[in-house]
């Protein structure tokens, strides 16, 4: 590796250094590491770099379907997915521009996976579904509403961000109230 310095006669700044080594030596240097115990260089993780250069062909990639995923529904799907469901449905009203909505998204996803057999979790985009927003009087985001047998469960509305623990407590309380009725 050769290092060249620019002349500094008229320039008050420190000298500029240009590295003039071929790319192959840079790759070689990145693939080696110095081991003080053995006092020699050794190759490391070359397989990882090769796999990045030669990814598997697209036909060999198998898509994975996550169980209990949060499904996005619109005004057309809402009656069939939410109102005609045989199990309770937790509807999350969200918007892409809503910070608290993005904040609780991982907790909602986790809840959907954990309660997969007891509860369906769906989300409705605020901006794309104005009739649903008006019909269910959604004035703040994120808004959580539980539906059972085509009706909103009284006292199930929850507005604003919520921690994962509080979300679980909220859903457990709602499901418990449904089972006692």
GROMACS elastic network, one bead per residue, 0.5 to 0.9 nm:
[ bonds ]
;  ai    aj funct       b0    kb
    1    19     6  0.72870   500
    1    20     6  0.65811   500
    1    22     6  0.81304   500
    1    25     6  0.81437   500
    2    18     6  0.85185   500
    2    19     6  0.63782   500
    2    20     6  0.56216   500
    2    21     6  0.63421   500
    3    17     6  0.65045   500
    3    18     6  0.58630   500
    3    19     6  0.51575   500
    3    20     6  0.63600   500
    3    21     6  0.84141   500
    4    16     6  0.80942   500
    4    17     6  0.57825   500
    4    18     6  0.54247   500
    4    19     6  0.68693   500
    4    20     6  0.76398   500
    5     8     6  0.87385   500
    5    15     6  0.60033   500
    5    16     6  0.56312   500
    5    17     6  0.50423   500
    5    18     6  0.67704   500
    6    15     6  0.57210   500
    6    16     6  0.55184   500
    6    17     6  0.69972   500
    6    18     6  0.84115   500
    7    10     6  0.81032   500
    7    11     6  0.79005   500
    7    15     6  0.69702   500
    7    16     6  0.84508   500
    8    12     6  0.69046   500
    8    13     6  0.74830   500
    8    14     6  0.73527   500
    8    15     6  0.61935   500
    8    16     6  0.88522   500
    9    12     6  0.78747   500
   11    14     6  0.78272   500
   11    15     6  0.83949   500
   12    15     6  0.88524   500
   13    16     6  0.84986   500
   21    24     6  0.83043   500
   21    25     6  0.67862   500
   21    26     6  0.74161   500
   22    25     6  0.57842   500
   22    26     6  0.69873   500
   23    26     6  0.51098   500
   23    27     6  0.63930   500
   23    28     6  0.86536   500
   24    27     6  0.51676   500
   24    28     6  0.61440   500
   24    29     6  0.86240   500
   25    29     6  0.60184   500
   25    30     6  0.85055   500
   26    29     6  0.50821   500
   26    30     6  0.62128   500
   26    31     6  0.86728   500
   27    30     6  0.50313   500
   27    31     6  0.62284   500
   27    32     6  0.88305   500
   28    31     6  0.51157   500
   28    32     6  0.64305   500
   28    43     6  0.87928   500
   29    32     6  0.53396   500
   29    33     6  0.77142   500
   30    33     6  0.76616   500
   30    44     6  0.88311   500
   31    42     6  0.82746   500
   31    43     6  0.56459   500
   31    44     6  0.56926   500
   31    45     6  0.71331   500
   31    46     6  0.65098   500
   31    49     6  0.89474   500
   32    41     6  0.60992   500
   32    42     6  0.54093   500
   32    44     6  0.59754   500
   32    45     6  0.89756   500
   33    40     6  0.84633   500
   33    41     6  0.54433   500
   33    42     6  0.56341   500
   33    43     6  0.65923   500
   33    44     6  0.70048   500
   34    38     6  0.85130   500
   34    39     6  0.71695   500
   34    40     6  0.59671   500
   34    42     6  0.66433   500
   35    38     6  0.56049   500
   35    39     6  0.57176   500
   35    40     6  0.58802   500
   35    41     6  0.61982   500
   35    42     6  0.74098   500
   36    40     6  0.72537   500
   36    41     6  0.89747   500
   37    40     6  0.82812   500
   38    41     6  0.82754   500
   43    46     6  0.71004   500
   44    47     6  0.84440   500
   45    48     6  0.55015   500
   45    49     6  0.70532   500
   46    49     6  0.53425   500
   46    50     6  0.63740   500
   46    51     6  0.88292   500
   47    50     6  0.50918   500
   47    51     6  0.62402   500
   47    52     6  0.87865   500
   48    51     6  0.52681   500
   48    52     6  0.65314   500
   48    53     6  0.89226   500
   49    52     6  0.52097   500
   49    53     6  0.64267   500
   49    54     6  0.87923   500
   50    53     6  0.50810   500
   50    54     6  0.61576   500
   50    55     6  0.85073   500
   51    54     6  0.50946   500
   51    55     6  0.56872   500
   51    56     6  0.81466   500
   52    55     6  0.57204   500
   54    57     6  0.86621   500
   55    58     6  0.86022   500
   56    59     6  0.82661   500
   56    60     6  0.66485   500
   56    61     6  0.73824   500
   57    60     6  0.56716   500
   57    61     6  0.72011   500
   58    61     6  0.54640   500
   58    62     6  0.87367   500
   59    62     6  0.78630   500
   65    69     6  0.84592   500
   66    69     6  0.58075   500
   66   113     6  0.84278   500
   67   112     6  0.85674   500
   67   113     6  0.63595   500
   67   116     6  0.75901   500
   68    71     6  0.87740   500
   68   109     6  0.78362   500
   68   110     6  0.84841   500
   68   111     6  0.84602   500
   68   112     6  0.50696   500
   68   114     6  0.75139   500
   68   115     6  0.77138   500
   68   116     6  0.50577   500
   68   117     6  0.84715   500
   68   120     6  0.78374   500
   68   121     6  0.80444   500
   69   109     6  0.63572   500
   69   110     6  0.85529   500
   69   112     6  0.60292   500
   69   113     6  0.63755   500
   69   116     6  0.84608   500
   69   121     6  0.77581   500
   69   122     6  0.86051   500
   70   108     6  0.76373   500
   70   109     6  0.60298   500
   70   112     6  0.62090   500
   70   113     6  0.84367   500
   70   120     6  0.79794   500
   70   121     6  0.54204   500
   70   122     6  0.52222   500
   70   123     6  0.68245   500
   71   120     6  0.87221   500
   71   121     6  0.68334   500
   71   123     6  0.62628   500
   71   124     6  0.88452   500
   72   121     6  0.89965   500
   72   122     6  0.55781   500
   72   124     6  0.59080   500
   72   125     6  0.76863   500
   73    76     6  0.78013   500
   73    77     6  0.56412   500
   73    78     6  0.59678   500
   73    81     6  0.77541   500
   73    82     6  0.88473   500
   73   122     6  0.66024   500
   73   123     6  0.62132   500
   73   124     6  0.55721   500
   73   125     6  0.79439   500
   74    77     6  0.54288   500
   74    78     6  0.58709   500
   74   123     6  0.85965   500
   74   124     6  0.61391   500
   74   125     6  0.73747   500
   74   128     6  0.75114   500
   74   129     6  0.62854   500
   74   132     6  0.85182   500
   75    78     6  0.52908   500
   75    79     6  0.76947   500
   75   124     6  0.84456   500
   75   128     6  0.85706   500
   75   129     6  0.59566   500
   75   130     6  0.86182   500
   75   131     6  0.73990   500
   75   132     6  0.65210   500
   76    79     6  0.70279   500
   76    80     6  0.81700   500
   77    80     6  0.55731   500
   77    81     6  0.58925   500
   77    82     6  0.79797   500
   78    81     6  0.53126   500
   78    82     6  0.53450   500
   78    83     6  0.68459   500
   78    84     6  0.89057   500
   78   124     6  0.86589   500
   78   132     6  0.86788   500
   79    82     6  0.55963   500
   79    84     6  0.63416   500
   79    85     6  0.88243   500
   79   150     6  0.81218   500
   80    83     6  0.60053   500
   80    84     6  0.52160   500
   80    85     6  0.71534   500
   81    84     6  0.61603   500
   81    85     6  0.59294   500
   81    89     6  0.85211   500
   81   122     6  0.86695   500
   82    85     6  0.54578   500
   82    88     6  0.82706   500
   82    89     6  0.60378   500
   82    90     6  0.84766   500
   82    91     6  0.80135   500
   82   120     6  0.85083   500
   82   122     6  0.81847   500
   82   147     6  0.70533   500
   82   148     6  0.82238   500
   82   149     6  0.87248   500
   82   150     6  0.69019   500
   83    86     6  0.87655   500
   83    89     6  0.83817   500
   83   147     6  0.72174   500
   83   148     6  0.73922   500
   83   149     6  0.64410   500
   83   151     6  0.69214   500
   84    87     6  0.89638   500
   84   148     6  0.86787   500
   84   149     6  0.66777   500
   84   150     6  0.58547   500
   85    88     6  0.69714   500
   85    89     6  0.72459   500
   85   120     6  0.85516   500
   85   147     6  0.88394   500
   85   148     6  0.74938   500
   85   149     6  0.67919   500
   85   150     6  0.73511   500
   86    89     6  0.88534   500
   86   148     6  0.77019   500
   86   149     6  0.67620   500
   87   117     6  0.86109   500
   87   118     6  0.67566   500
   87   119     6  0.60777   500
   87   120     6  0.70728   500
   87   147     6  0.88318   500
   87   148     6  0.67205   500
   87   149     6  0.77511   500
   88   118     6  0.72962   500
   88   119     6  0.52666   500
   88   120     6  0.63914   500
   88   121     6  0.87446   500
   88   146     6  0.68443   500
   88   147     6  0.56663   500
   88   149     6  0.74411   500
   88   175     6  0.82969   500
   88   178     6  0.89501   500
   89   119     6  0.57124   500
   89   121     6  0.57223   500
   89   122     6  0.72498   500
   89   145     6  0.83109   500
   89   146     6  0.56745   500
   89   147     6  0.51240   500
   89   148     6  0.64657   500
   90   119     6  0.70533   500
   90   120     6  0.61761   500
   90   122     6  0.63336   500
   90   123     6  0.83198   500
   90   144     6  0.67034   500
   90   145     6  0.58051   500
   90   147     6  0.63273   500
   90   148     6  0.89489   500
   90   171     6  0.87185   500
   91   120     6  0.84686   500
   91   121     6  0.60555   500
   91   122     6  0.50451   500
   91   123     6  0.54946   500
   91   124     6  0.70554   500
   91   143     6  0.79452   500
   91   144     6  0.56139   500
   91   145     6  0.52595   500
   91   146     6  0.61360   500
   91   147     6  0.75314   500
   92   101     6  0.89170   500
   92   108     6  0.85478   500
   92   121     6  0.75918   500
   92   122     6  0.61986   500
   92   124     6  0.61635   500
   92   125     6  0.86054   500
   92   141     6  0.87850   500
   92   142     6  0.66281   500
   92   143     6  0.56391   500
   92   145     6  0.66941   500
   92   146     6  0.88547   500
   93   101     6  0.84815   500
   93   122     6  0.86713   500
   93   123     6  0.56701   500
   93   125     6  0.60373   500
   93   126     6  0.61344   500
   93   133     6  0.81416   500
   93   138     6  0.77233   500
   93   140     6  0.88666   500
   93   141     6  0.65762   500
   93   142     6  0.55732   500
   93   143     6  0.50539   500
   93   144     6  0.64514   500
   93   145     6  0.82864   500
   94    97     6  0.87115   500
   94    98     6  0.69953   500
   94   100     6  0.89936   500
   94   101     6  0.57655   500
   94   102     6  0.84526   500
   94   123     6  0.67658   500
   94   124     6  0.61053   500
   94   125     6  0.51426   500
   94   126     6  0.55876   500
   94   127     6  0.85804   500
   94   141     6  0.60016   500
   94   142     6  0.52034   500
   94   143     6  0.71032   500
   95    98     6  0.52381   500
   95    99     6  0.86419   500
   95   101     6  0.68860   500
   95   102     6  0.85824   500
   95   124     6  0.82315   500
   95   125     6  0.53670   500
   95   126     6  0.52538   500
   95   127     6  0.65492   500
   95   128     6  0.88789   500
   95   141     6  0.75454   500
   95   142     6  0.78363   500
   96    99     6  0.80496   500
   96   101     6  0.77840   500
   96   102     6  0.76944   500
   96   125     6  0.77185   500
   96   126     6  0.85333   500
   96   127     6  0.85350   500
   97   101     6  0.83587   500
   97   102     6  0.85372   500
   98   101     6  0.52686   500
   98   102     6  0.66161   500
   98   103     6  0.88162   500
   98   141     6  0.71029   500
   98   142     6  0.76809   500
   99   102     6  0.52626   500
   99   103     6  0.61943   500
   99   104     6  0.89557   500
  100   104     6  0.63301   500
  100   105     6  0.86056   500
  100   141     6  0.74915   500
  100   142     6  0.66800   500
  100   160     6  0.67875   500
  100   161     6  0.52544   500
  100   162     6  0.85648   500
  101   104     6  0.55499   500
  101   105     6  0.62375   500
  101   141     6  0.68231   500
  101   142     6  0.52423   500
  101   143     6  0.88059   500
  101   160     6  0.79822   500
  101   161     6  0.69402   500
  102   105     6  0.51904   500
  102   106     6  0.80357   500
  103   106     6  0.73113   500
  103   107     6  0.83552   500
  103   161     6  0.71567   500
  103   162     6  0.86918   500
  104   107     6  0.52897   500
  104   108     6  0.62381   500
  104   109     6  0.87008   500
  104   142     6  0.85244   500
  104   161     6  0.61698   500
  104   162     6  0.65597   500
  104   163     6  0.71313   500
  104   164     6  0.77367   500
  105   108     6  0.50982   500
  105   109     6  0.61414   500
  105   110     6  0.86093   500
  106   109     6  0.50328   500
  106   110     6  0.61189   500
  106   111     6  0.85326   500
  106   164     6  0.84819   500
  107   110     6  0.50719   500
  107   111     6  0.60902   500
  107   112     6  0.86147   500
  107   162     6  0.85582   500
  107   163     6  0.72545   500
  107   164     6  0.50745   500
  107   165     6  0.87178   500
  107   167     6  0.76408   500
  107   168     6  0.88965   500
  108   112     6  0.61660   500
  108   113     6  0.87463   500
  108   121     6  0.79332   500
  108   164     6  0.78196   500
  108   167     6  0.80635   500
  109   112     6  0.51119   500
  109   113     6  0.64368   500
  109   114     6  0.87170   500
  109   121     6  0.84021   500
  110   113     6  0.52335   500
  110   114     6  0.61454   500
  110   115     6  0.86020   500
  110   164     6  0.84045   500
  111   114     6  0.50469   500
  111   115     6  0.59173   500
  111   116     6  0.80265   500
  111   121     6  0.81831   500
  111   164     6  0.81394   500
  111   167     6  0.80958   500
  111   168     6  0.71526   500
  111   171     6  0.88892   500
  112   115     6  0.54496   500
  112   116     6  0.55939   500
  112   119     6  0.73974   500
  112   120     6  0.68306   500
  112   121     6  0.56383   500
  112   122     6  0.87006   500
  113   116     6  0.51834   500
  113   117     6  0.88098   500
  114   117     6  0.82720   500
  114   118     6  0.89875   500
  115   118     6  0.53209   500
  115   119     6  0.55794   500
  115   120     6  0.77563   500
  115   121     6  0.88298   500
  116   119     6  0.56809   500
  116   120     6  0.64633   500
  116   121     6  0.83122   500
  117   120     6  0.78222   500
  118   175     6  0.84579   500
  119   175     6  0.87432   500
  124   127     6  0.89946   500
  124   128     6  0.82047   500
  124   129     6  0.72472   500
  124   132     6  0.84866   500
  124   133     6  0.89080   500
  125   128     6  0.55640   500
  125   129     6  0.62205   500
  125   130     6  0.88647   500
  126   129     6  0.56187   500
  126   130     6  0.65195   500
  126   132     6  0.82736   500
  126   133     6  0.64843   500
  126   138     6  0.86081   500
  126   141     6  0.85106   500
  127   130     6  0.63061   500
  127   133     6  0.87091   500
  129   132     6  0.56411   500
  129   133     6  0.64737   500
  129   134     6  0.89016   500
  130   134     6  0.61215   500
  130   135     6  0.85099   500
  131   134     6  0.51118   500
  131   135     6  0.59493   500
  131   136     6  0.85298   500
  132   136     6  0.60004   500
  132   137     6  0.80812   500
  132   138     6  0.83384   500
  133   136     6  0.55389   500
  133   137     6  0.57357   500
  133   138     6  0.51526   500
  133   139     6  0.79499   500
  134   138     6  0.66447   500
  134   139     6  0.87155   500
  135   138     6  0.80757   500
  136   152     6  0.89807   500
  138   141     6  0.75633   500
  138   142     6  0.89627   500
  138   143     6  0.68380   500
  138   159     6  0.89246   500
  139   143     6  0.82547   500
  139   159     6  0.87513   500
  140   143     6  0.63086   500
  140   159     6  0.61867   500
  140   160     6  0.70777   500
  141   144     6  0.85730   500
  141   159     6  0.61629   500
  141   160     6  0.57864   500
  141   161     6  0.82237   500
  142   158     6  0.81848   500
  142   159     6  0.57291   500
  142   160     6  0.51327   500
  142   161     6  0.66623   500
  143   157     6  0.69274   500
  143   158     6  0.56698   500
  143   160     6  0.64322   500
  143   161     6  0.87839   500
  144   156     6  0.75021   500
  144   157     6  0.55936   500
  144   158     6  0.50172   500
  144   159     6  0.63464   500
  144   160     6  0.85380   500
  145   152     6  0.69259   500
  145   153     6  0.75849   500
  145   155     6  0.87867   500
  145   156     6  0.55081   500
  145   158     6  0.66760   500
  145   159     6  0.89237   500
  146   151     6  0.85202   500
  146   152     6  0.59489   500
  146   153     6  0.56439   500
  146   154     6  0.85126   500
  146   155     6  0.89263   500
  146   156     6  0.55858   500
  146   157     6  0.71849   500
  146   171     6  0.88424   500
  146   174     6  0.80920   500
  147   150     6  0.62566   500
  147   151     6  0.53580   500
  147   153     6  0.54638   500
  147   156     6  0.84048   500
  148   151     6  0.54609   500
  148   152     6  0.64849   500
  148   153     6  0.64355   500
  148   178     6  0.86736   500
  149   152     6  0.84348   500
  151   154     6  0.88173   500
  152   155     6  0.87328   500
  152   156     6  0.75682   500
  152   157     6  0.87798   500
  153   156     6  0.55747   500
  153   157     6  0.82889   500
  153   174     6  0.85095   500
  153   178     6  0.85461   500
  154   157     6  0.77768   500
  155   158     6  0.84701   500
  155   174     6  0.86191   500
  156   170     6  0.86311   500
  156   171     6  0.89143   500
  156   174     6  0.69077   500
  158   162     6  0.89921   500
  158   170     6  0.87738   500
  159   162     6  0.86090   500
  162   165     6  0.82271   500
  162   166     6  0.62185   500
  162   167     6  0.60644   500
  163   166     6  0.52267   500
  163   167     6  0.59837   500
  163   168     6  0.85706   500
  164   167     6  0.50240   500
  164   168     6  0.61834   500
  164   169     6  0.86663   500
  165   168     6  0.52142   500
  165   169     6  0.63114   500
  165   170     6  0.86513   500
  166   170     6  0.60225   500
  166   171     6  0.86204   500
  167   170     6  0.50024   500
  167   171     6  0.62096   500
  167   172     6  0.85091   500
  168   171     6  0.52174   500
  168   172     6  0.59923   500
  168   173     6  0.84941   500
  169   172     6  0.50972   500
  169   173     6  0.60611   500
  169   174     6  0.85960   500
  170   173     6  0.52878   500
  170   174     6  0.63096   500
  170   175     6  0.87475   500
  171   174     6  0.50470   500
  171   175     6  0.60565   500
  171   176     6  0.83979   500
  172   175     6  0.52002   500
  172   176     6  0.59876   500
  172   177     6  0.85605   500
  173   176     6  0.51103   500
  173   177     6  0.61961   500
  173   178     6  0.87228   500
  174   177     6  0.51341   500
  174   178     6  0.63198   500
  174   179     6  0.88074   500
  175   178     6  0.50475   500
  175   179     6  0.62959   500
  175   180     6  0.88483   500
  176   179     6  0.51848   500
  176   180     6  0.64538   500
  176   181     6  0.89561   500
  177   180     6  0.53643   500
  177   181     6  0.65647   500
  178   181     6  0.54292   500
